[in-house]
Amino acid sequence: MKKLNLTILITAMILSLVGAVNAGMLIPANENAKEQAKAPEKSPVISETANGDWDLERVDFIHYAKPDNAAASKPAKGATQTCYKLMGVKWKTAPVNYAINPANADGLAESFVVGVISSAAENWDSQTSVELFNNTYTIDTVAQYGVRDNKNTIAFGNYSESNVIGVTSIWFIRSSKQIVEFDMLFNDSFLWGDAAASSLFMDLENIATHEMGHAVGMNDIYSQSCTAVTMYGYSGEGDIEKRTLEPADITGIRKIYGL
């Protein structure tokens, strides 16, 4: 009788685990993506099919300020190819258009903001033969983050948590594994600028390059052996290391879009 009860218990545990895996198959096991986005409030299902399957969905990638223990064993530049994760979704048509709202609380010039963001986009474009981001972008002073409006918006604004540097929201269709829109927010709680000039600044290009990776299908990585890669999930003032892609970042983007 005890043996039968144990068998039932093990079977129930297996079924429970299978259900959990199936629920998150599209966005692979990223220990901090949907979990840190506090799903489902911030990563909701937007619509469902007639059969009740998830159709249009959104996932929020929340970029936190580096905790005290996040870089305890920082390796040298040139992290291994295992230091990347993919979302499992991609743009089916490229290049992607985007709109920049340059208004910010730090008095940064429009030319600086758009120059930095376009450079961040080019960091990814230069590593694959696919033109991922359109070289011609739109300046839109009324564009807002977080609005599903068929516009890929990049903007500054206030976020409810002061330790959140930035957020990139991705809308995607599960059935076709297709990204249909992204929005990006740089939190005005931080002092933005060029950290090469002063380590007091949160470096805009450093963070924008990371967030642009999410916009084309790259996932966060949190391994202590991968802190040098652009898609490492934490950052802080003075950090400019993530402006340039590491071999692992390049491998990841080429896995999605090819050479």
Steps between C-alpha positions, in 0.01 A plus 500: 500500500787736589670414169181587309468836679863580421443418132197731489698778667792470256261495202325814624833676543607410145171621355535824694849559364392422143221754530742765624741438212225509238371830637834668431632319195500799267713723720766249615605462861636842581523509875417871510294603194130447566576437867661843542227656290254379764280319252216506428436863604794633300519219244137439415330290238348762272271266308416133459396283209153347470647183654623693803866488399721800570524714187633855532714532813736747660812440705679777691876478542590701806860617530594543864782697655784270596464351851805489725568132431432501124862524383678289758700308237525716192689324219718658236346631181429230244242286682422157360226426249281346770438849642188577300130415505238543230136596543380253239327772297629733228406761245384337178536824300799730536628765529292616794389862522509681834401836645710693751354743748814688610334698783685430825548635851879545471514763228662266247499645149278334241805446278676312780201279578424401141869457418554264792187294429579464130855391595353241737285364217800487267693296757258215429458568126873476443515141623253342257432537129135575581429872542314475829430869569411759240770765469223759466318554827217732601522777760167501683470729803161358600582129467444308824642180639263211564227581249412227249474728195704329225783742577835390642552777752820590686449758772600628843254501787430420861480141618340393826814325629802726544753216461373419149733651239290417197223281365445352156155359425460251217164417341507169314275241340555159652372293209742650247777582751499850357581832668251767394600799714741621765505799734797616706517720809802664666417579861535870585592403857858467374742767379547419132792602284842393370673295771828527311493865603386438859448178693206667675286451188291201407643455151224532242677307226595221739137447608351566154721231344378248758136598450532489120606138541163425660326684216630244249455184707790473745433394857670607823785297642574497873782250542791624712736375227333723240515847654705642210239434230264771377191300592604457864192602696651754741684828456597814687632853473833532321461172310588534130612140442168395345524753215682239292379145447689202632547173305207344689267787405607469137447124502151551640386756244636284218311200635183704448569684173804327347834643394 
